Amino acid sequence: MKEFVANCDVCLKPIFCLDGFFNGVKTDGGRVTCFECNEKEEKQNGS
């Protein structure tokens, strides 16, 4: 099953829930990002 959840807050790519797995990252602040944007932000922040 594929369900739309939200758009990435950075690149606006649609993020889906695929068979119960959320295909993105939700931060404590409520932001939703795709894996690619999350990875880029972590590299920029030195995490």
mmCIF entry with sequence, helices, sheets and N, C-alpha, C, O atoms, coordinates in Angstrom:
data_MODEL
# 
_entry.id   MODEL 
# 
_entity.id                         1 
_entity.type                       polymer 
_entity.pdbx_number_of_molecules   1 
# 
_entity_poly.entity_id                      1 
_entity_poly.type                           'polypeptide(L)' 
_entity_poly.nstd_linkage                   no 
_entity_poly.nstd_monomer                   no 
_entity_poly.pdbx_seq_one_letter_code       MKEFVANCDVCLKPIFCLDGFFNGVKTDGGRVTCFECNEKEEKQNGS 
_entity_poly.pdbx_seq_one_letter_code_can   MKEFVANCDVCLKPIFCLDGFFNGVKTDGGRVTCFECNEKEEKQNGS 
_entity_poly.pdbx_strand_id                 A 
# 
loop_
_entity_poly_seq.entity_id 
_entity_poly_seq.num 
_entity_poly_seq.mon_id 
_entity_poly_seq.hetero 
1 1  MET n 
1 2  LYS n 
1 3  GLU n 
1 4  PHE n 
1 5  VAL n 
1 6  ALA n 
1 7  ASN n 
1 8  CYS n 
1 9  ASP n 
1 10 VAL n 
1 11 CYS n 
1 12 LEU n 
1 13 LYS n 
1 14 PRO n 
1 15 ILE n 
1 16 PHE n 
1 17 CYS n 
1 18 LEU n 
1 19 ASP n 
1 20 GLY n 
1 21 PHE n 
1 22 PHE n 
1 23 ASN n 
1 24 GLY n 
1 25 VAL n 
1 26 LYS n 
1 27 THR n 
1 28 ASP n 
1 29 GLY n 
1 30 GLY n 
1 31 ARG n 
1 32 VAL n 
1 33 THR n 
1 34 CYS n 
1 35 PHE n 
1 36 GLU n 
1 37 CYS n 
1 38 ASN n 
1 39 GLU n 
1 40 LYS n 
1 41 GLU n 
1 42 GLU n 
1 43 LYS n 
1 44 GLN n 
1 45 ASN n 
1 46 GLY n 
1 47 SER n 
# 
_struct_asym.id          A 
_struct_asym.entity_id   1 
# 
_struct_conf.conf_type_id            HELX_P 
_struct_conf.id                      HELX_P1 
_struct_conf.pdbx_PDB_helix_id       AA1 
_struct_conf.beg_label_comp_id       PHE 
_struct_conf.beg_label_asym_id       A 
_struct_conf.beg_label_seq_id        35 
_struct_conf.pdbx_beg_PDB_ins_code   ? 
_struct_conf.end_label_comp_id       ASN 
_struct_conf.end_label_asym_id       A 
_struct_conf.end_label_seq_id        45 
_struct_conf.pdbx_end_PDB_ins_code   ? 
_struct_conf.beg_auth_comp_id        PHE 
_struct_conf.beg_auth_asym_id        A 
_struct_conf.beg_auth_seq_id         35 
_struct_conf.end_auth_comp_id        ASN 
_struct_conf.end_auth_asym_id        A 
_struct_conf.end_auth_seq_id         45 
_struct_conf.pdbx_PDB_helix_class    1 
_struct_conf.details                 ? 
_struct_conf.pdbx_PDB_helix_length   11 
# 
_struct_conf_type.id          HELX_P 
_struct_conf_type.criteria    ? 
_struct_conf_type.reference   ? 
# 
loop_
_struct_sheet.id 
_struct_sheet.type 
_struct_sheet.number_strands 
_struct_sheet.details 
AA1 ? 3 ? 
AA2 ? 2 ? 
# 
loop_
_struct_sheet_order.sheet_id 
_struct_sheet_order.range_id_1 
_struct_sheet_order.range_id_2 
_struct_sheet_order.offset 
_struct_sheet_order.sense 
AA1 1 2 ? anti-parallel 
AA1 2 3 ? anti-parallel 
AA2 1 2 ? anti-parallel 
# 
loop_
_struct_sheet_range.sheet_id 
_struct_sheet_range.id 
_struct_sheet_range.beg_label_comp_id 
_struct_sheet_range.beg_label_asym_id 
_struct_sheet_range.beg_label_seq_id 
_struct_sheet_range.pdbx_beg_PDB_ins_code 
_struct_sheet_range.end_label_comp_id 
_struct_sheet_range.end_label_asym_id 
_struct_sheet_range.end_label_seq_id 
_struct_sheet_range.pdbx_end_PDB_ins_code 
_struct_sheet_range.beg_auth_comp_id 
_struct_sheet_range.beg_auth_asym_id 
_struct_sheet_range.beg_auth_seq_id 
_struct_sheet_range.end_auth_comp_id 
_struct_sheet_range.end_auth_asym_id 
_struct_sheet_range.end_auth_seq_id 
AA1 1 LYS A 2  ? ASN A 7  ? LYS A 2  ASN A 7  
AA1 2 PRO A 14 ? LEU A 18 ? PRO A 14 LEU A 18 
AA1 3 PHE A 21 ? PHE A 22 ? PHE A 21 PHE A 22 
AA2 1 VAL A 25 ? LYS A 26 ? VAL A 25 LYS A 26 
AA2 2 VAL A 32 ? THR A 33 ? VAL A 32 THR A 33 
# 
loop_
_atom_site.group_PDB 
_atom_site.id 
_atom_site.type_symbol 
_atom_site.label_atom_id 
_atom_site.label_alt_id 
_atom_site.label_comp_id 
_atom_site.label_asym_id 
_atom_site.label_entity_id 
_atom_site.label_seq_id 
_atom_site.pdbx_PDB_ins_code 
_atom_site.Cartn_x 
_atom_site.Cartn_y 
_atom_site.Cartn_z 
_atom_site.occupancy 
_atom_site.B_iso_or_equiv 
_atom_site.pdbx_formal_charge 
_atom_site.auth_seq_id 
_atom_site.auth_comp_id 
_atom_site.auth_asym_id 
_atom_site.auth_atom_id 
_atom_site.pdbx_PDB_model_num 
ATOM 1   N N  . MET A 1 1  ? 0.842  -1.179 0.000  1.00 0.00 ? 1  MET A N  1 
ATOM 2   C CA . MET A 1 1  ? 0.000  0.000  0.000  1.00 0.00 ? 1  MET A CA 1 
ATOM 3   C C  . MET A 1 1  ? 0.888  1.244  0.000  1.00 0.00 ? 1  MET A C  1 
ATOM 4   O O  . MET A 1 1  ? 1.904  1.287  0.694  1.00 0.00 ? 1  MET A O  1 
ATOM 5   N N  . LYS A 1 2  ? 0.508  2.235  -0.766 1.00 0.00 ? 2  LYS A N  1 
ATOM 6   C CA . LYS A 1 2  ? 1.249  3.479  -0.889 1.00 0.00 ? 2  LYS A CA 1 
ATOM 7   C C  . LYS A 1 2  ? 0.313  4.632  -0.563 1.00 0.00 ? 2  LYS A C  1 
ATOM 8   O O  . LYS A 1 2  ? -0.683 4.849  -1.252 1.00 0.00 ? 2  LYS A O  1 
ATOM 9   N N  . GLU A 1 3  ? 0.646  5.384  0.511  1.00 0.00 ? 3  GLU A N  1 
ATOM 10  C CA . GLU A 1 3  ? -0.187 6.504  0.943  1.00 0.00 ? 3  GLU A CA 1 
ATOM 11  C C  . GLU A 1 3  ? 0.634  7.777  0.983  1.00 0.00 ? 3  GLU A C  1 
ATOM 12  O O  . GLU A 1 3  ? 1.718  7.797  1.564  1.00 0.00 ? 3  GLU A O  1 
ATOM 13  N N  . PHE A 1 4  ? 0.130  8.842  0.372  1.00 0.00 ? 4  PHE A N  1 
ATOM 14  C CA . PHE A 1 4  ? 0.791  10.147 0.448  1.00 0.00 ? 4  PHE A CA 1 
ATOM 15  C C  . PHE A 1 4  ? 0.705  10.662 1.880  1.00 0.00 ? 4  PHE A C  1 
ATOM 16  O O  . PHE A 1 4  ? -0.353 10.607 2.506  1.00 0.00 ? 4  PHE A O  1 
ATOM 17  N N  . VAL A 1 5  ? 1.839  11.169 2.397  1.00 0.00 ? 5  VAL A N  1 
ATOM 18  C CA . VAL A 1 5  ? 1.869  11.709 3.755  1.00 0.00 ? 5  VAL A CA 1 
ATOM 19  C C  . VAL A 1 5  ? 2.053  13.223 3.728  1.00 0.00 ? 5  VAL A C  1 
ATOM 20  O O  . VAL A 1 5  ? 1.267  13.961 4.322  1.00 0.00 ? 5  VAL A O  1 
ATOM 21  N N  . ALA A 1 6  ? 3.102  13.684 3.032  1.00 0.00 ? 6  ALA A N  1 
ATOM 22  C CA . ALA A 1 6  ? 3.405  15.117 3.003  1.00 0.00 ? 6  ALA A CA 1 
ATOM 23  C C  . ALA A 1 6  ? 4.405  15.387 1.891  1.00 0.00 ? 6  ALA A C  1 
ATOM 24  O O  . ALA A 1 6  ? 4.916  14.461 1.261  1.00 0.00 ? 6  ALA A O  1 
ATOM 25  N N  . ASN A 1 7  ? 4.679  16.663 1.655  1.00 0.00 ? 7  ASN A N  1 
ATOM 26  C CA . ASN A 1 7  ? 5.763  17.052 0.754  1.00 0.00 ? 7  ASN A CA 1 
ATOM 27  C C  . ASN A 1 7  ? 6.972  17.424 1.596  1.00 0.00 ? 7  ASN A C  1 
ATOM 28  O O  . ASN A 1 7  ? 6.830  17.943 2.703  1.00 0.00 ? 7  ASN A O  1 
ATOM 29  N N  . CYS A 1 8  ? 8.165  17.158 1.069  1.00 0.00 ? 8  CYS A N  1 
ATOM 30  C CA . CYS A 1 8  ? 9.397  17.531 1.747  1.00 0.00 ? 8  CYS A CA 1 
ATOM 31  C C  . CYS A 1 8  ? 9.401  19.047 1.947  1.00 0.00 ? 8  CYS A C  1 
ATOM 32  O O  . CYS A 1 8  ? 9.092  19.799 1.022  1.00 0.00 ? 8  CYS A O  1 
ATOM 33  N N  . ASP A 1 9  ? 9.749  19.493 3.148  1.00 0.00 ? 9  ASP A N  1 
ATOM 34  C CA . ASP A 1 9  ? 9.785  20.930 3.440  1.00 0.00 ? 9  ASP A CA 1 
ATOM 35  C C  . ASP A 1 9  ? 10.915 21.646 2.715  1.00 0.00 ? 9  ASP A C  1 
ATOM 36  O O  . ASP A 1 9  ? 10.916 22.874 2.641  1.00 0.00 ? 9  ASP A O  1 
ATOM 37  N N  . VAL A 1 10 ? 11.880 20.898 2.177  1.00 0.00 ? 10 VAL A N  1 
ATOM 38  C CA . VAL A 1 10 ? 13.014 21.508 1.489  1.00 0.00 ? 10 VAL A CA 1 
ATOM 39  C C  . VAL A 1 10 ? 12.813 21.499 -0.028 1.00 0.00 ? 10 VAL A C  1 
ATOM 40  O O  . VAL A 1 10 ? 12.816 22.559 -0.654 1.00 0.00 ? 10 VAL A O  1 
ATOM 41  N N  . CYS A 1 11 ? 12.640 20.315 -0.626 1.00 0.00 ? 11 CYS A N  1 
ATOM 42  C CA . CYS A 1 11 ? 12.569 20.208 -2.094 1.00 0.00 ? 11 CYS A CA 1 
ATOM 43  C C  . CYS A 1 11 ? 11.150 19.998 -2.625 1.00 0.00 ? 11 CYS A C  1 
ATOM 44  O O  . CYS A 1 11 ? 10.942 19.963 -3.838 1.00 0.00 ? 11 CYS A O  1 
ATOM 45  N N  . LEU A 1 12 ? 10.190 19.860 -1.740 1.00 0.00 ? 12 LEU A N  1 
ATOM 46  C CA . LEU A 1 12 ? 8.773  19.685 -2.069 1.00 0.00 ? 12 LEU A CA 1 
ATOM 47  C C  . LEU A 1 12 ? 8.437  18.343 -2.737 1.00 0.00 ? 12 LEU A C  1 
ATOM 48  O O  . LEU A 1 12 ? 7.340  18.172 -3.269 1.00 0.00 ? 12 LEU A O  1 
ATOM 49  N N  . LYS A 1 13 ? 9.374  17.402 -2.709 1.00 0.00 ? 13 LYS A N  1 
ATOM 50  C CA . LYS A 1 13 ? 9.134  16.056 -3.242 1.00 0.00 ? 13 LYS A CA 1 
ATOM 51  C C  . LYS A 1 13 ? 8.063  15.369 -2.394 1.00 0.00 ? 13 LYS A C  1 
ATOM 52  O O  . LYS A 1 13 ? 8.112  15.463 -1.168 1.00 0.00 ? 13 LYS A O  1 
ATOM 53  N N  . PRO A 1 14 ? 7.102  14.687 -3.006 1.00 0.00 ? 14 PRO A N  1 
ATOM 54  C CA . PRO A 1 14 ? 6.085  13.977 -2.227 1.00 0.00 ? 14 PRO A CA 1 
ATOM 55  C C  . PRO A 1 14 ? 6.709  12.825 -1.436 1.00 0.00 ? 14 PRO A C  1 
ATOM 56  O O  . PRO A 1 14 ? 7.552  12.087 -1.946 1.00 0.00 ? 14 PRO A O  1 
ATOM 57  N N  . ILE A 1 15 ? 6.279  12.690 -0.191 1.00 0.00 ? 15 ILE A N  1 
ATOM 58  C CA . ILE A 1 15 ? 6.766  11.625 0.683  1.00 0.00 ? 15 ILE A CA 1 
ATOM 59  C C  . ILE A 1 15 ? 5.591  10.701 0.982  1.00 0.00 ? 15 ILE A C  1 
ATOM 60  O O  . ILE A 1 15 ? 4.496  11.155 1.317  1.00 0.00 ? 15 ILE A O  1 
ATOM 61  N N  . PHE A 1 16 ? 5.833  9.411  0.855  1.00 0.00 ? 16 PHE A N  1 
ATOM 62  C CA . PHE A 1 16 ? 4.785  8.418  1.014  1.00 0.00 ? 16 PHE A CA 1 
ATOM 63  C C  . PHE A 1 16 ? 5.076  7.477  2.172  1.00 0.00 ? 16 PHE A C  1 
ATOM 64  O O  . PHE A 1 16 ? 6.218  7.329  2.609  1.00 0.00 ? 16 PHE A O  1 
ATOM 65  N N  . CYS A 1 17 ? 4.026  6.853  2.651  1.00 0.00 ? 17 CYS A N  1 
ATOM 66  C CA . CYS A 1 17 ? 4.122  5.736  3.576  1.00 0.00 ? 17 CYS A CA 1 
ATOM 67  C C  . CYS A 1 17 ? 3.968  4.488  2.702  1.00 0.00 ? 17 CYS A C  1 
ATOM 68  O O  . CYS A 1 17 ? 2.937  4.299  2.057  1.00 0.00 ? 17 CYS A O  1 
ATOM 69  N N  . LEU A 1 18 ? 4.996  3.643  2.683  1.00 0.00 ? 18 LEU A N  1 
ATOM 70  C CA . LEU A 1 18 ? 4.985  2.444  1.846  1.00 0.00 ? 18 LEU A CA 1 
ATOM 71  C C  . LEU A 1 18 ? 4.871  1.216  2.731  1.00 0.00 ? 18 LEU A C  1 
ATOM 72  O O  . LEU A 1 18 ? 5.816  0.870  3.440  1.00 0.00 ? 18 LEU A O  1 
ATOM 73  N N  . ASP A 1 19 ? 3.731  0.562  2.696  1.00 0.00 ? 19 ASP A N  1 
ATOM 74  C CA . ASP A 1 19 ? 3.475  -0.645 3.499  1.00 0.00 ? 19 ASP A CA 1 
ATOM 75  C C  . ASP A 1 19 ? 3.821  -0.441 4.969  1.00 0.00 ? 19 ASP A C  1 
ATOM 76  O O  . ASP A 1 19 ? 4.421  -1.315 5.595  1.00 0.00 ? 19 ASP A O  1 
ATOM 77  N N  . GLY A 1 20 ? 3.441  0.718  5.524  1.00 0.00 ? 20 GLY A N  1 
ATOM 78  C CA . GLY A 1 20 ? 3.647  0.999  6.941  1.00 0.00 ? 20 GLY A CA 1 
ATOM 79  C C  . GLY A 1 20 ? 4.989  1.635  7.262  1.00 0.00 ? 20 GLY A C  1 
ATOM 80  O O  . GLY A 1 20 ? 5.258  1.932  8.426  1.00 0.00 ? 20 GLY A O  1 
ATOM 81  N N  . PHE A 1 21 ? 5.840  1.854  6.268  1.00 0.00 ? 21 PHE A N  1 
ATOM 82  C CA . PHE A 1 21 ? 7.150  2.465  6.484  1.00 0.00 ? 21 PHE A CA 1 
ATOM 83  C C  . PHE A 1 21 ? 7.123  3.894  5.973  1.00 0.00 ? 21 PHE A C  1 
ATOM 84  O O  . PHE A 1 21 ? 6.898  4.124  4.785  1.00 0.00 ? 21 PHE A O  1 
ATOM 85  N N  . PHE A 1 22 ? 7.355  4.871  6.872  1.00 0.00 ? 22 PHE A N  1 
ATOM 86  C CA . PHE A 1 22 ? 7.381  6.274  6.492  1.00 0.00 ? 22 PHE A CA 1 
ATOM 87  C C  . PHE A 1 22 ? 8.674  6.540  5.732  1.00 0.00 ? 22 PHE A C  1 
ATOM 88  O O  . PHE A 1 22 ? 9.763  6.371  6.280  1.00 0.00 ? 22 PHE A O  1 
ATOM 89  N N  . ASN A 1 23 ? 8.563  6.947  4.497  1.00 0.00 ? 23 ASN A N  1 
ATOM 90  C CA . ASN A 1 23 ? 9.693  7.100  3.593  1.00 0.00 ? 23 ASN A CA 1 
ATOM 91  C C  . ASN A 1 23 ? 10.279 8.507  3.669  1.00 0.00 ? 23 ASN A C  1 
ATOM 92  O O  . ASN A 1 23 ? 10.480 9.154  2.641  1.00 0.00 ? 23 ASN A O  1 
ATOM 93  N N  . GLY A 1 24 ? 10.553 8.980  4.889  1.00 0.00 ? 24 GLY A N  1 
ATOM 94  C CA . GLY A 1 24 ? 11.113 10.306 5.099  1.00 0.00 ? 24 GLY A CA 1 
ATOM 95  C C  . GLY A 1 24 ? 11.519 10.458 6.549  1.00 0.00 ? 24 GLY A C  1 
ATOM 96  O O  . GLY A 1 24 ? 11.591 9.481  7.294  1.00 0.00 ? 24 GLY A O  1 
ATOM 97  N N  . VAL A 1 25 ? 11.788 11.715 6.948  1.00 0.00 ? 25 VAL A N  1 
ATOM 98  C CA . VAL A 1 25 ? 12.239 12.000 8.308  1.00 0.00 ? 25 VAL A CA 1 
ATOM 99  C C  . VAL A 1 25 ? 11.370 13.110 8.888  1.00 0.00 ? 25 VAL A C  1 
ATOM 100 O O  . VAL A 1 25 ? 11.164 14.142 8.250  1.00 0.00 ? 25 VAL A O  1 
ATOM 101 N N  . LYS A 1 26 ? 10.863 12.895 10.096 1.00 0.00 ? 26 LYS A N  1 
ATOM 102 C CA . LYS A 1 26 ? 10.117 13.937 10.798 1.00 0.00 ? 26 LYS A CA 1 
ATOM 103 C C  . LYS A 1 26 ? 10.948 14.370 11.997 1.00 0.00 ? 26 LYS A C  1 
ATOM 104 O O  . LYS A 1 26 ? 11.308 13.545 12.836 1.00 0.00 ? 26 LYS A O  1 
ATOM 105 N N  . THR A 1 27 ? 11.253 15.662 12.081 1.00 0.00 ? 27 THR A N  1 
ATOM 106 C CA . THR A 1 27 ? 12.079 16.170 13.169 1.00 0.00 ? 27 THR A CA 1 
ATOM 107 C C  . THR A 1 27 ? 11.215 16.503 14.381 1.00 0.00 ? 27 THR A C  1 
ATOM 108 O O  . THR A 1 27 ? 9.988  16.536 14.298 1.00 0.00 ? 27 THR A O  1 
ATOM 109 N N  . ASP A 1 28 ? 11.881 16.748 15.508 1.00 0.00 ? 28 ASP A N  1 
ATOM 110 C CA . ASP A 1 28 ? 11.168 17.124 16.729 1.00 0.00 ? 28 ASP A CA 1 
ATOM 111 C C  . ASP A 1 28 ? 10.408 18.431 16.549 1.00 0.00 ? 28 ASP A C  1 
ATOM 112 O O  . ASP A 1 28 ? 9.383  18.653 17.193 1.00 0.00 ? 28 ASP A O  1 
ATOM 113 N N  . GLY A 1 29 ? 10.913 19.294 15.672 1.00 0.00 ? 29 GLY A N  1 
ATOM 114 C CA . GLY A 1 29 ? 10.258 20.570 15.409 1.00 0.00 ? 29 GLY A CA 1 
ATOM 115 C C  . GLY A 1 29 ? 9.066  20.458 14.473 1.00 0.00 ? 29 GLY A C  1 
ATOM 116 O O  . GLY A 1 29 ? 8.395  21.454 14.203 1.00 0.00 ? 29 GLY A O  1 
ATOM 117 N N  . GLY A 1 30 ? 8.792  19.242 13.969 1.00 0.00 ? 30 GLY A N  1 
ATOM 118 C CA . GLY A 1 30 ? 7.643  19.038 13.111 1.00 0.00 ? 30 GLY A CA 1 
ATOM 119 C C  . GLY A 1 30 ? 7.931  19.118 11.616 1.00 0.00 ? 30 GLY A C  1 
ATOM 120 O O  . GLY A 1 30 ? 7.021  18.949 10.804 1.00 0.00 ? 30 GLY A O  1 
ATOM 121 N N  . ARG A 1 31 ? 9.178  19.373 11.241 1.00 0.00 ? 31 ARG A N  1 
ATOM 122 C CA . ARG A 1 31 ? 9.541  19.409 9.818  1.00 0.00 ? 31 ARG A CA 1 
ATOM 123 C C  . ARG A 1 31 ? 9.531  18.002 9.249  1.00 0.00 ? 31 ARG A C  1 
ATOM 124 O O  . ARG A 1 31 ? 9.870  17.037 9.935  1.00 0.00 ? 31 ARG A O  1 
ATOM 125 N N  . VAL A 1 32 ? 9.141  17.899 7.992  1.00 0.00 ? 32 VAL A N  1 
ATOM 126 C CA . VAL A 1 32 ? 9.153  16.619 7.288  1.00 0.00 ? 32 VAL A CA 1 
ATOM 127 C C  . VAL A 1 32 ? 10.071 16.785 6.086  1.00 0.00 ? 32 VAL A C  1 
ATOM 128 O O  . VAL A 1 32 ? 9.861  17.673 5.259  1.00 0.00 ? 32 VAL A O  1 
ATOM 129 N N  . THR A 1 33 ? 11.094 15.928 5.987  1.00 0.00 ? 33 THR A N  1 
ATOM 130 C CA . THR A 1 33 ? 12.017 16.001 4.862  1.00 0.00 ? 33 THR A CA 1 
ATOM 131 C C  . THR A 1 33 ? 12.218 14.613 4.277  1.00 0.00 ? 33 THR A C  1 
ATOM 132 O O  . THR A 1 33 ? 12.036 13.603 4.956  1.00 0.00 ? 33 THR A O  1 
ATOM 133 N N  . CYS A 1 34 ? 12.599 14.581 2.999  1.00 0.00 ? 34 CYS A N  1 
ATOM 134 C CA . CYS A 1 34 ? 12.937 13.310 2.367  1.00 0.00 ? 34 CYS A CA 1 
ATOM 135 C C  . CYS A 1 34 ? 14.324 12.891 2.871  1.00 0.00 ? 34 CYS A C  1 
ATOM 136 O O  . CYS A 1 34 ? 15.050 13.698 3.452  1.00 0.00 ? 34 CYS A O  1 
ATOM 137 N N  . PHE A 1 35 ? 14.676 11.645 2.646  1.00 0.00 ? 35 PHE A N  1 
ATOM 138 C CA . PHE A 1 35 ? 15.964 11.141 3.112  1.00 0.00 ? 35 PHE A CA 1 
ATOM 139 C C  . PHE A 1 35 ? 17.128 11.916 2.500  1.00 0.00 ? 35 PHE A C  1 
ATOM 140 O O  . PHE A 1 35 ? 18.116 12.188 3.182  1.00 0.00 ? 35 PHE A O  1 
ATOM 141 N N  . GLU A 1 36 ? 17.021 12.273 1.219  1.00 0.00 ? 36 GLU A N  1 
ATOM 142 C CA . GLU A 1 36 ? 18.107 12.969 0.535  1.00 0.00 ? 36 GLU A CA 1 
ATOM 143 C C  . GLU A 1 36 ? 18.368 14.348 1.147  1.00 0.00 ? 36 GLU A C  1 
ATOM 144 O O  . GLU A 1 36 ? 19.518 14.703 1.407  1.00 0.00 ? 36 GLU A O  1 
ATOM 145 N N  . CYS A 1 37 ? 17.316 15.116 1.374  1.00 0.00 ? 37 CYS A N  1 
ATOM 146 C CA . CYS A 1 37 ? 17.471 16.455 1.960  1.00 0.00 ? 37 CYS A CA 1 
ATOM 147 C C  . CYS A 1 37 ? 17.946 16.361 3.402  1.00 0.00 ? 37 CYS A C  1 
ATOM 148 O O  . CYS A 1 37 ? 18.746 17.185 3.845  1.00 0.00 ? 37 CYS A O  1 
ATOM 149 N N  . ASN A 1 38 ? 17.468 15.379 4.126  1.00 0.00 ? 38 ASN A N  1 
ATOM 150 C CA . ASN A 1 38 ? 17.900 15.199 5.502  1.00 0.00 ? 38 ASN A CA 1 
ATOM 151 C C  . ASN A 1 38 ? 19.400 14.900 5.555  1.00 0.00 ? 38 ASN A C  1 
ATOM 152 O O  . ASN A 1 38 ? 20.117 15.434 6.402  1.00 0.00 ? 38 ASN A O  1 
ATOM 153 N N  . GLU A 1 39 ? 19.862 14.051 4.652  1.00 0.00 ? 39 GLU A N  1 
ATOM 154 C CA . GLU A 1 39 ? 21.278 13.700 4.601  1.00 0.00 ? 39 GLU A CA 1 
ATOM 155 C C  . GLU A 1 39 ? 22.137 14.939 4.260  1.00 0.00 ? 39 GLU A C  1 
ATOM 156 O O  . GLU A 1 39 ? 23.190 15.147 4.862  1.00 0.00 ? 39 GLU A O  1 
ATOM 157 N N  . LYS A 1 40 ? 21.687 15.748 3.303  1.00 0.00 ? 40 LYS A N  1 
ATOM 158 C CA . LYS A 1 40 ? 22.416 16.960 2.929  1.00 0.00 ? 40 LYS A CA 1 
ATOM 159 C C  . LYS A 1 40 ? 22.491 17.928 4.110  1.00 0.00 ? 40 LYS A C  1 
ATOM 160 O O  . LYS A 1 40 ? 23.540 18.524 4.354  1.00 0.00 ? 40 LYS A O  1 
ATOM 161 N N  . GLU A 1 41 ? 21.394 18.087 4.838  1.00 0.00 ? 41 GLU A N  1 
ATOM 162 C CA . GLU A 1 41 ? 21.375 19.001 5.988  1.00 0.00 ? 41 GLU A CA 1 
ATOM 163 C C  . GLU A 1 41 ? 22.300 18.509 7.096  1.00 0.00 ? 41 GLU A C  1 
ATOM 164 O O  . GLU A 1 41 ? 22.971 19.309 7.747  1.00 0.00 ? 41 GLU A O  1 
ATOM 165 N N  . GLU A 1 42 ? 22.338 17.192 7.312  1.00 0.00 ? 42 GLU A N  1 
ATOM 166 C CA . GLU A 1 42 ? 23.222 16.643 8.339  1.00 0.00 ? 42 GLU A CA 1 
ATOM 167 C C  . GLU A 1 42 ? 24.685 16.891 7.980  1.00 0.00 ? 42 GLU A C  1 
ATOM 168 O O  . GLU A 1 42 ? 25.492 17.212 8.852  1.00 0.00 ? 42 GLU A O  1 
ATOM 169 N N  . LYS A 1 43 ? 25.028 16.743 6.703  1.00 0.00 ? 43 LYS A N  1 
ATOM 170 C CA . LYS A 1 43 ? 26.406 17.003 6.274  1.00 0.00 ? 43 LYS A CA 1 
ATOM 171 C C  . LYS A 1 43 ? 26.760 18.467 6.434  1.00 0.00 ? 43 LYS A C  1 
ATOM 172 O O  . LYS A 1 43 ? 27.876 18.796 6.835  1.00 0.00 ? 43 LYS A O  1 
ATOM 173 N N  . GLN A 1 44 ? 25.815 19.355 6.122  1.00 0.00 ? 44 GLN A N  1 
ATOM 174 C CA . GLN A 1 44 ? 26.066 20.802 6.263  1.00 0.00 ? 44 GLN A CA 1 
ATOM 175 C C  . GLN A 1 44 ? 26.244 21.198 7.720  1.00 0.00 ? 44 GLN A C  1 
ATOM 176 O O  . GLN A 1 44 ? 27.034 22.088 8.036  1.00 0.00 ? 44 GLN A O  1 
ATOM 177 N N  . ASN A 1 45 ? 25.505 20.533 8.611  1.00 0.00 ? 45 ASN A N  1 
ATOM 178 C CA . ASN A 1 45 ? 25.559 20.862 10.036 1.00 0.00 ? 45 ASN A CA 1 
ATOM 179 C C  . ASN A 1 45 ? 26.672 20.106 10.764 1.00 0.00 ? 45 ASN A C  1 
ATOM 180 O O  . ASN A 1 45 ? 26.886 20.309 11.959 1.00 0.00 ? 45 ASN A O  1 
ATOM 181 N N  . GLY A 1 46 ? 27.369 19.246 10.053 1.00 0.00 ? 46 GLY A N  1 
ATOM 182 C CA . GLY A 1 46 ? 28.472 18.510 10.651 1.00 0.00 ? 46 GLY A CA 1 
ATOM 183 C C  . GLY A 1 46 ? 28.061 17.386 11.572 1.00 0.00 ? 46 GLY A C  1 
ATOM 184 O O  . GLY A 1 46 ? 28.856 16.955 12.408 1.00 0.00 ? 46 GLY A O  1 
ATOM 185 N N  . SER A 1 47 ? 26.848 16.902 11.444 1.00 0.00 ? 47 SER A N  1 
ATOM 186 C CA . SER A 1 47 ? 26.366 15.814 12.310 1.00 0.00 ? 47 SER A CA 1 
ATOM 187 C C  . SER A 1 47 ? 26.764 14.479 11.765 1.00 0.00 ? 47 SER A C  1 
ATOM 188 O O  . SER A 1 47 ? 26.446 13.449 12.361 1.00 0.00 ? 47 SER A O  1 
# 
